[in-house]
Amino acid sequence: MHIYLINEEGNSKTWKWHEGYNNDDFHRWMESPPVSPPPKELLFGSSLNMSFEWKNQGWGHRKGQVEIDLLSPTGQVLATERTAWADRVNLHWTHVDLTFNENSDLLSRLVSGSYFRVKITVGSGGGHTLTIKNFKLRILFNAMHEAAFSKEELIKELDIAQRAMTNMDAKDLPYSKCQLALGFVVYDCILLAIGGTALRASATNQIAAGFVEVVLPIENQLMQIIARIAAPNATNFQCAKAVFDLLSTIWTGGFLGGVVGVFLKSLNWWKATLYAATTMATIVFALATDGTSFVAEVVILLLTFAWLVTDSANAIKQCT
């Protein structure tokens, strides 16, 4: 499971010595969006991966390198890593794949609002060039745990746990039909974020009430976003963007931990509690980007997940 911070798949860039790169300095290439990290314990088993293909001018000395810096929100360099001197750019196309674990400075020194900067050096000397294509920078989280428990197993275990919960009638809960309908939409958005849409069939009023209890202070803000999903001619892309905005509103309001807690409450007995940490990290890292990859994935899920639109329409109906 991963979240792209930079994805230049299909793109290439060439730097030439006579265009201001005839030195051994590292020059800025591009930057990632700001990243707001989850609690440090959620980074356990995670890593930062940088991959690309590169080549030089095809003759002469090998001098090109790539550097990645972690910067604070004010631009202070917090950590730096670069390709090894012994592994400088080759004469012909070569694939590079570098992974930095959670103990590396690039991840352990993450602070809220920090970002990554990619830099390159062509190298001094006449005639040198550097060409890079298919550059990717992504967060890989808790691969060891995901390998042990597949998504299908997670869905199965969650389904068993949720079916065991009491399906209380709406009249027994301290919330209105409008508020419970809001809770179901929040639940839909969490399922879309983690790819667990198969769980929606076993949703209960009790689960919806748990979400309402957490997000009640921002009820009006969330209803405005839900209205966009329920709009008569809303496209899957517009609905997916609304899902991102709804989760972002919950996150920036400081309610994401509570929402995920409600979702994971039935997992307390389950031996795979570390997978629960992955769920939180998945959502947090998705929201820490501009949402492009997240929205694209949700658009695909919405092709077979009608609950979001149905629940949103019901929420608008119950609340008006």
C-alpha positions in Angstrom: 0.0 0.0 0.0 1.4 3.4 -0.9 0.7 7.0 -1.5 2.6 9.0 -4.2 4.1 12.3 -3.2 5.6 12.8 -6.6 4.6 10.7 -9.7 6.3 11.6 -13.0 5.4 8.4 -14.7 5.8 8.8 -18.5 7.7 12.1 -18.1 11.4 12.8 -18.7 13.8 15.8 -18.1 17.2 16.5 -19.4 19.8 18.9 -18.0 22.8 20.1 -20.2 26.1 21.4 -19.0 25.9 24.6 -21.1 22.5 25.6 -19.6 23.9 26.6 -16.2 24.7 23.1 -14.9 28.5 23.0 -15.6 29.4 22.5 -11.9 29.2 20.1 -9.1 26.4 21.9 -7.3 23.0 20.3 -6.6 20.2 22.2 -8.4 16.5 22.2 -7.4 14.3 20.1 -9.6 10.9 19.8 -7.9 9.1 19.5 -4.6 6.4 17.4 -3.0 3.2 18.8 -1.4 3.4 19.5 2.3 3.2 16.3 4.4 1.7 16.2 7.9 2.9 12.9 9.5 0.8 10.7 11.7 2.0 9.9 15.2 5.5 8.3 15.2 4.3 4.9 16.2 2.2 4.7 13.0 5.4 5.0 10.9 6.5 1.6 12.2 7.4 -0.6 9.2 6.9 2.3 6.8 9.5 3.6 4.3 10.1 6.3 1.8 10.8 5.0 -1.7 12.5 7.0 -4.6 12.7 5.3 -8.0 13.6 6.5 -11.5 15.6 5.7 -14.7 18.5 7.8 -15.8 21.5 8.1 -18.2 24.2 10.6 -19.0 25.6 11.8 -22.4 26.7 8.2 -23.3 30.4 8.7 -23.0 33.1 10.1 -20.7 33.0 10.3 -16.9 30.0 9.4 -14.8 29.2 12.5 -12.6 25.4 12.9 -12.3 23.6 12.4 -9.0 20.2 12.9 -7.4 19.6 14.3 -3.9 16.5 14.4 -1.8 16.0 16.9 1.0 13.5 17.0 3.8 12.6 20.6 4.6 10.6 22.3 7.4 7.6 24.5 6.6 10.0 27.5 6.7 12.5 25.9 4.3 15.1 24.7 6.8 16.8 21.5 5.6 16.1 18.8 8.2 17.6 15.8 6.4 19.5 14.9 3.2 20.1 11.7 1.2 21.6 11.3 -2.2 22.6 8.5 -4.6 26.0 7.0 -3.7 29.1 8.4 -5.3 30.0 4.9 -6.5 26.5 4.6 -8.1 26.6 7.8 -10.2 24.6 8.0 -13.4 25.5 5.3 -16.0 26.3 5.8 -19.7 23.0 4.0 -20.7 19.5 3.8 -19.2 19.6 2.3 -15.7 16.9 1.8 -13.1 17.4 3.2 -9.6 15.4 2.2 -6.6 16.2 3.6 -3.2 14.3 2.9 0.0 14.7 4.7 3.4 13.1 3.1 6.4 11.3 4.7 9.3 14.6 5.2 11.2 16.1 7.3 8.4 16.3 11.0 9.0 14.0 11.6 6.0 11.1 10.0 7.9 12.1 10.2 11.6 12.5 14.0 11.3 9.1 14.7 9.6 7.2 17.6 11.1 3.8 18.9 10.3 3.9 20.9 7.0 7.4 19.6 6.0 8.0 18.7 2.4 10.6 16.9 0.2 12.8 18.6 -2.4 14.5 16.7 -5.3 17.8 18.1 -6.6 20.2 17.0 -9.3 23.8 17.6 -10.3 25.1 17.2 -13.8 28.7 17.6 -12.9 31.5 19.9 -14.1 33.2 19.4 -17.4 32.2 20.1 -21.0 29.5 18.0 -22.7 27.9 16.5 -19.7 24.1 15.9 -19.6 21.7 14.1 -17.3 18.4 12.7 -18.3 15.8 11.2 -15.8 12.5 9.7 -16.6 9.6 8.0 -14.6 10.6 9.6 -11.3 8.5 8.6 -8.4 8.6 9.4 -4.7 6.2 7.6 -2.5 5.4 6.5 1.1 5.2 2.7 1.5 3.6 1.9 4.8 3.6 -1.3 6.9 4.3 -3.7 4.1 5.1 -6.5 6.5 1.7 -6.2 8.1 -0.1 -6.0 4.8 1.7 -9.1 3.6 0.5 -11.0 6.7 -3.2 -9.9 6.4 -4.7 -9.4 2.9 -7.4 -6.9 2.3 -9.9 -9.8 1.8 -9.0 -11.1 5.3 -9.4 -7.7 6.8 -12.9 -7.3 5.2 -13.9 -10.8 6.4 -12.8 -10.1 10.0 -14.5 -6.7 10.1 -17.7 -8.1 8.7 -17.8 -10.8 11.4 -17.1 -8.2 14.1 -19.7 -5.8 12.8 -22.4 -8.4 12.4 -21.9 -9.3 16.1 -22.7 -5.8 17.2 -26.3 -4.9 18.2 -28.2 -3.2 15.4 -30.1 -0.7 17.5 -33.2 1.0 16.1 -32.9 4.7 15.3 -35.5 5.5 18.0 -33.2 4.0 20.7 -30.4 6.4 19.8 -29.9 10.0 21.0 -29.6 11.4 17.5 -32.1 12.5 14.8 -32.6 10.6 11.5 -30.8 13.5 9.9 -27.7 13.0 12.1 -27.7 9.2 11.7 -27.9 9.7 7.9 -24.8 11.9 8.2 -23.0 9.1 10.1 -23.6 6.6 7.3 -22.0 9.0 4.8 -19.0 9.5 7.0 -18.7 5.7 7.2 -19.0 5.4 3.4 -16.1 7.9 3.0 -13.9 5.9 5.4 -14.6 2.7 3.5 -13.7 4.3 0.2 -10.5 5.7 1.7 -9.3 2.2 2.7 -10.8 0.2 -0.1 -13.2 -1.7 2.2 -16.4 -0.9 0.4 -17.7 -4.5 0.9 -18.2 -3.7 4.6 -21.1 -1.3 3.9 -23.7 -4.0 3.6 -23.2 -4.8 7.3 -23.5 -1.2 8.6 -25.6 -0.5 11.7 -27.3 2.5 13.2 -25.0 2.0 16.2 -21.9 2.5 14.0 -23.5 5.6 12.4 -24.2 7.0 15.8 -20.6 6.6 16.8 -19.5 8.7 13.9 -22.1 11.3 14.6 -20.9 11.6 18.2 -17.4 12.5 16.9 -18.2 14.9 14.1 -21.3 16.7 15.6 -19.3 20.0 16.0 -18.8 20.2 12.3 -22.2 18.8 11.2 -23.1 21.8 9.1 -19.8 21.9 7.3 -20.1 18.2 6.4 -23.7 18.6 5.2 -22.6 21.3 2.8 -20.1 18.8 1.2 -22.7 16.0 1.3 -25.0 18.2 -0.7 -22.4 18.2 -3.5 -22.5 14.4 -3.7 -26.3 14.3 -3.7 -26.6 16.9 -6.5 -28.7 15.4 -9.3 -26.0 15.6 -12.0 -22.9 15.0 -9.8 -20.2 13.0 -11.7 -18.1 10.3 -10.0 -15.1 12.7 -10.1 -17.1 15.4 -8.3 -18.3 12.8 -5.7 -14.7 11.5 -5.2 -13.4 15.1 -4.8 -16.2 15.6 -2.2 -15.1 12.5 -0.3 -11.6 13.9 -0.2 -12.9 17.3 1.0 -15.1 15.7 3.7 -12.3 13.7 5.1 -10.0 16.7 4.9 -12.6 18.8 6.9 -12.7 16.0 9.6 -8.9 15.9 9.6 -8.2 19.6 9.8 -10.9 19.9 12.5 -9.0 17.5 14.7 -11.7 14.7 14.5 -10.0 12.1 12.3 -8.5 10.2 15.2 -12.0 9.9 16.8 -13.6 8.8 13.5 -11.0 6.1 12.8 -11.3 5.1 16.4 -15.1 4.5 15.9 -14.3 2.5 12.8 -11.7 0.3 14.5 -13.5 -0.1 17.8 -14.7 -3.6 16.9 -11.1 -4.6 16.1 -9.8 -4.3 19.6 -10.0 -8.0 20.0 -8.4 -8.8 16.7 -4.8 -9.9 16.7 -4.0 -7.7 13.7 -4.1 -4.4 15.6 -1.1 -3.2 13.6 -3.3 -3.3 10.5 -5.4 -0.7 12.3 -2.4 1.6 12.4 -2.1 1.1 8.6 -5.7 2.2 8.2 -5.0 5.5 10.0 -1.7 6.0 8.1 -3.5 5.4 4.7 -6.0 8.1 5.3 -3.5 10.6 6.8 -1.0 10.3 4.1 -3.7 10.6 1.4 -4.9 13.8 3.0 -1.4 15.1 3.3 -1.2 15.2 -0.5 -3.1 17.3 -3.1 -5.6 14.4 -3.4 -5.0 13.6 -7.1 -4.2 9.9 -6.6 -6.8 9.5 -3.9 -9.6 11.0 -6.0 -8.6 8.8 -9.0 -8.8 5.6 -6.9 -12.2 6.6 -5.4 -13.6 7.3 -8.9 -12.9 3.7 -9.8 -14.5 2.4 -6.6 -17.6 4.5 -7.2 -18.3 2.5 -10.4 -19.5 -0.3 -8.2 -20.3 1.4 -4.9 -23.7 3.1 -5.0 -24.0 3.5 -1.2 -22.3 6.9 -1.1 -24.8 8.6 -3.4 -27.8 6.8 -1.9 -26.7 7.7 1.7 -26.0 11.3 0.7 -29.3 11.7 -0.9 -31.0 10.2 2.2 -29.0 12.6 4.4 -30.2 15.6 2.4 -33.8 14.3 2.5 -33.7 13.7 6.2 -32.2 17.1 7.0 -34.5 19.3 4.9 
